[in-house]
Amino acid sequence: MEETLFSSRVKRPLADRLRPDRLEDVVGQEQVVGNDSPLGRMIRTGHISSFILWGPPGCGKTTIARLIAEYTNLYFEQISAVFSGVADLKRVFQYAQDRKMTQGKGTLLFVDEIHRFNKSQQDGFLPYVEDGTVILVGATTENPSFELNAALLSRCQVFVLNRLTPENFEVLLQRAEKEEGKKLPVDDEAREFMKSIADGDGRYILNLAESIWDYAKSGEIFDKNKLMKIIRSRAPVYDKGRDGHYNLISAVHKSLRGSDVDAALYWVARMIVSGEDPRYILRRLVRFAVEDVSLADPNAVTQAIACAEVYERLGSPEGDLAVMQLTAYLATAPKSAAVYKAMHSAIDTAKQTGSLMPPKHILNAPTKLMKELGYHDGYVYDQDLEDGFSGQNYFPEEMGRRRFYNPVDRGFEREIRKRIDYFDKLRVEKQKKMKKDEVK
């Protein structure tokens, strides 16, 4: 009895007390739950099919699922893939079947972190989704295209939820102030800082607001410095083994390719403060040096290897400067994908032409038979010539010359283009001379 009385006096967390009772009160997700949205139309007609809610933490996935169950008079069953296994799923499915048979009531099964289930566990949903035993609503912070089985994904619509904006956070803070019956004791700068540090997570900013009320003394107003003292370190929302990892490294690559040094530095910094291994970033930067800068600046790969070695000697945090130095160098270097394109063109041609033999004159002839077959016959050693260039053919005779490498008119490749043009012109002259000599 005493425990019950004590429990009744414990105030529910602010985020729980402010959980919306109506879909129209869900902040920042009008594109998903609005009357004109596909999900909104499903709710109005009462014909709910299974779907996936994809969005960052604290954007309202659980709230939306719970409200839809209430709107459609479905029994709400919630499990988390982090804490549940096959036995839990079997129990849920059995209860849902019994409920449907005895009460005629359907079940909305909300699965939080559904991407944490493995392939076989995800496959286990299929028969129960198909026969209508449950309406599956999965919540995930990861890209469903990568994390969910194609079979399960084909049976579910995917609705993308937004990370909350500063404007959305202001709505939540005003609701919190109304609920508490008093203003949040922070100055304007601290209030804006709260919205920034929340990183799109509505639950976080409400928990932070509740902590401020708990910590603040009578009449005390928190500035940014005081606020920092009660904020435990919060890493940006990022899972270095999943979708956030690939999104950020893609942003790094695109910023480098676009020669935007400031954006590139920002995205690399985001990865570092989020806990990414700088060695991974450096591997990608070395690749960028040979793929996107290449011979437009031959020193880029040297700089890349040197910075990677500096990091290995120093480690973090001192070695992080080498990562940033390389980022700045690559972003501001001239770019060329000519060698990259040449590689793929040459590989495609090699696959198409199969096992064509090199021309005989460039083959060595270590045996008598090979000499009799004409190997090495007519080969000219280029360095013996005054201009160091023979102009002989080095392609298989059956395929003729091909052009794979087309340097751009940027950086050092501008000089390479001049060299290629010079050799092209000289080759034509040499071949004309060789034909004249043959005629004579």
SVG drawing of the C-alpha trace seen along z (x, -y; Angstrom):
<svg xmlns="http://www.w3.org/2000/svg" viewBox="-15 -36 86 60">
<polyline fill="none" stroke="black" stroke-width="0.4" points="0.0,0.0 2.8,-2.4 4.6,-1.6 1.4,-2.4 0.9,-5.8 4.6,-6.7 4.3,-5.7 1.3,-7.9 3.2,-10.9 6.1,-10.5 5.7,-12.9 5.9,-11.4 8.7,-12.7 8.0,-15.9 8.5,-14.2 5.9,-11.6 3.4,-14.2 3.7,-16.2 3.2,-13.2 0.4,-14.3 -3.1,-13.0 -3.9,-13.9 -2.1,-13.4 -2.5,-17.1 -0.4,-17.9 2.6,-15.9 5.2,-18.6 7.2,-18.8 5.7,-15.7 2.8,-17.3 4.0,-15.6 3.4,-12.2 0.4,-12.6 -1.4,-15.5 -4.9,-15.0 -3.6,-15.1 -0.7,-12.7 -0.9,-9.1 -0.9,-8.0 -3.5,-10.6 -5.8,-9.2 -5.2,-5.6 -6.3,-6.7 -9.4,-8.5 -10.6,-5.5 -9.7,-3.1 -7.8,-0.8 -4.4,-0.6 -1.7,1.5 1.8,2.2 4.4,-0.5 7.8,-1.7 8.6,-5.0 12.1,-6.1 13.5,-9.0 16.0,-10.2 15.6,-9.7 13.0,-11.8 11.0,-12.7 7.7,-11.1 7.8,-7.6 6.4,-5.9 3.8,-8.6 2.5,-8.4 2.2,-4.6 0.3,-4.7 -2.1,-7.4 -2.9,-5.5 -3.8,-2.4 -6.2,-4.6 -7.7,-6.2 -8.4,-2.9 -9.4,-1.0 -6.5,1.5 -4.9,3.1 -1.4,1.5 1.4,4.0 4.9,2.6 8.2,4.5 11.8,3.4 14.2,5.4 17.0,4.5 15.4,6.5 13.2,9.0 13.9,12.4 12.1,15.1 10.2,16.3 8.8,12.8 7.7,12.6 5.9,16.0 4.1,14.9 3.0,11.6 1.7,13.4 -0.2,16.0 -1.9,13.3 -2.8,11.3 -4.4,14.4 -6.3,15.2 -7.5,11.6 -8.7,11.6 -10.6,14.8 -12.2,14.1 -12.6,10.3 -12.6,9.6 -10.0,6.9 -6.9,6.4 -3.4,5.7 -1.1,2.9 2.4,4.3 4.9,1.5 8.5,2.7 11.1,0.2 14.5,0.4 13.2,3.0 16.5,2.9 18.1,4.7 16.3,7.9 18.3,10.3 17.2,11.7 15.5,14.8 13.7,12.8 12.4,10.3 11.3,13.2 9.2,14.4 6.9,11.4 5.9,12.2 3.1,14.8 1.5,12.7 1.6,9.5 0.2,11.2 -2.8,12.9 -3.6,9.7 -2.8,11.2 -0.9,7.9 -0.6,4.5 3.2,4.1 4.6,0.6 8.3,0.7 10.4,-2.2 14.0,-2.7 16.7,-5.3 18.5,-3.5 17.9,-3.5 15.3,-0.7 16.7,0.0 19.9,1.3 18.6,2.7 15.3,4.4 14.8,7.6 13.4,6.9 10.5,9.3 9.4,7.4 10.1,4.0 7.9,4.9 4.9,5.5 5.3,2.1 5.1,-1.5 7.9,-3.7 7.2,-7.1 10.1,-9.4 10.0,-11.6 12.0,-14.8 14.5,-15.7 13.0,-18.5 13.9,-22.2 14.5,-25.1 11.0,-26.3 9.6,-22.9 11.7,-23.0 10.3,-26.4 6.8,-24.9 7.8,-22.1 9.5,-24.5 6.3,-26.6 4.2,-23.5 6.6,-22.6 6.3,-26.0 2.6,-25.8 2.7,-22.3 5.0,-23.5 3.2,-26.8 6.4,-28.9 9.0,-30.2 12.2,-28.2 14.9,-30.0 17.4,-30.5 18.4,-33.6 17.9,-33.9 21.4,-32.6 21.0,-29.6 17.5,-28.8 18.9,-28.9 21.9,-26.7 19.4,-24.1 17.9,-23.9 21.3,-23.4 22.5,-20.8 19.3,-18.8 20.3,-17.8 16.8,-17.2 15.7,-15.2 12.5,-16.4 12.7,-14.0 16.2,-15.3 15.2,-18.9 12.3,-18.2 14.5,-16.1 17.0,-19.0 14.3,-21.5 13.2,-19.3 16.8,-19.1 17.1,-22.9 14.0,-23.4 15.3,-20.8 18.8,-22.4 17.8,-26.1 17.6,-27.9 14.9,-30.5 15.4,-33.5 18.4,-32.0 18.7,-32.4 20.9,-30.0 23.3,-31.4 25.2,-29.2 28.1,-28.6 25.8,-27.5 23.8,-25.3 27.0,-23.6 27.7,-22.5 24.5,-20.4 24.7,-19.0 26.5,-15.7 28.5,-15.3 26.2,-14.5 27.7,-13.1 25.9,-14.0 23.4,-11.4 25.6,-9.1 26.1,-5.4 29.5,-4.8 28.5,-1.3 25.3,-2.3 23.5,-4.9 24.9,-8.0 28.4,-6.7 27.8,-6.5 25.9,-9.8 28.7,-11.8 31.5,-10.2 29.4,-10.9 29.1,-14.5 32.9,-14.7 33.5,-13.3 31.0,-15.6 32.4,-18.6 35.9,-17.8 34.9,-17.1 33.1,-20.5 36.3,-22.2 34.4,-23.6 37.1,-23.5 35.0,-24.8 32.2,-22.3 34.7,-19.5 36.3,-20.5 32.9,-20.7 31.9,-17.2 35.2,-15.7 34.9,-17.4 31.4,-16.0 32.8,-12.5 35.7,-13.0 33.6,-14.4 31.1,-11.6 33.7,-8.9 34.7,-7.9 38.1,-6.3 40.4,-8.9 42.2,-6.0 38.9,-5.3 38.7,-9.0 42.3,-8.9 41.8,-5.8 39.0,-7.5 41.0,-10.7 43.9,-8.7 41.5,-7.1 40.1,-10.6 43.7,-11.7 44.1,-9.1 40.5,-9.0 39.4,-12.6 42.7,-14.7 45.0,-12.2 47.5,-13.7 45.9,-17.1 48.1,-17.4 50.6,-14.4 51.7,-15.7 48.2,-15.0 48.8,-11.2 52.2,-12.0 50.5,-14.5 47.9,-11.9 50.4,-9.1 52.4,-11.6 49.4,-12.8 48.4,-9.2 51.9,-8.4 51.8,-11.5 48.5,-10.3 50.0,-6.9 52.9,-8.5 50.9,-11.0 47.4,-9.4 44.5,-11.5 44.0,-14.3 47.3,-15.7 47.2,-13.6 43.7,-14.9 45.4,-18.0 47.0,-15.9 43.5,-14.7 42.3,-18.3 45.5,-19.4 44.9,-16.7 41.2,-17.6 42.1,-21.3 44.8,-20.3 42.5,-17.9 39.6,-20.4 41.7,-23.1 43.6,-20.9 42.7,-20.8 40.5,-17.8 40.6,-15.2 38.9,-11.9 40.6,-11.3 42.8,-8.4 39.8,-6.9 37.8,-7.0 40.7,-5.6 41.0,-2.7 37.4,-1.6 37.6,-2.2 40.8,-0.1 39.3,2.7 36.1,2.8 38.2,3.0 40.4,5.7 37.4,7.8 36.0,7.4 39.2,8.1 40.0,11.3 43.4,12.9 44.7,11.0 48.5,11.3 50.8,8.3 52.5,7.5 55.5,9.8 58.1,7.1 57.6,6.2 57.9,9.8 61.2,11.1 62.8,14.0 64.9,16.1 64.6,19.3 65.5,20.2 61.9,21.1 60.6,17.7 63.1,16.0 62.0,18.1 58.4,17.0 59.4,13.4 59.4,12.5 61.3,9.2 61.9,8.8 61.9,5.1 61.7,3.8 63.4,0.4 64.9,-0.6 63.5,-4.1 66.4,-5.4 68.8,-4.7 67.0,-7.3 67.9,-11.0 64.4,-12.1 63.9,-9.0 60.7,-8.0 60.1,-5.3 56.4,-5.7 56.0,-1.9 52.7,-0.2 52.2,1.5 48.6,2.5 47.4,5.9 47.4,5.7 43.7,6.9 42.4,4.0 44.4,0.9 45.1,-2.1 42.6,-3.2 42.4,-6.4 41.7,-5.7 43.3,-8.6 42.0,-12.1 43.6,-14.6 41.7,-17.6 42.9,-21.2 43.5,-21.7 46.4,-21.6 49.4,-19.4 47.2,-17.5 47.4,-20.6 51.1,-19.8 50.4,-16.1 48.0,-17.0 50.8,-18.9 53.0,-15.9 50.4,-13.5 49.7,-15.9 53.4,-16.1 53.8,-12.3 50.6,-11.9 52.0,-14.3 55.4,-12.7 53.9,-9.2 52.1,-10.2 55.3,-11.6 57.2,-8.5 54.6,-6.1 54.5,-8.1 58.3,-7.7 58.1,-4.0 55.6,-3.5 57.8,-5.4 60.8,-3.3 58.8,-0.1 57.9,-1.3 61.5,-1.9"/>
</svg>
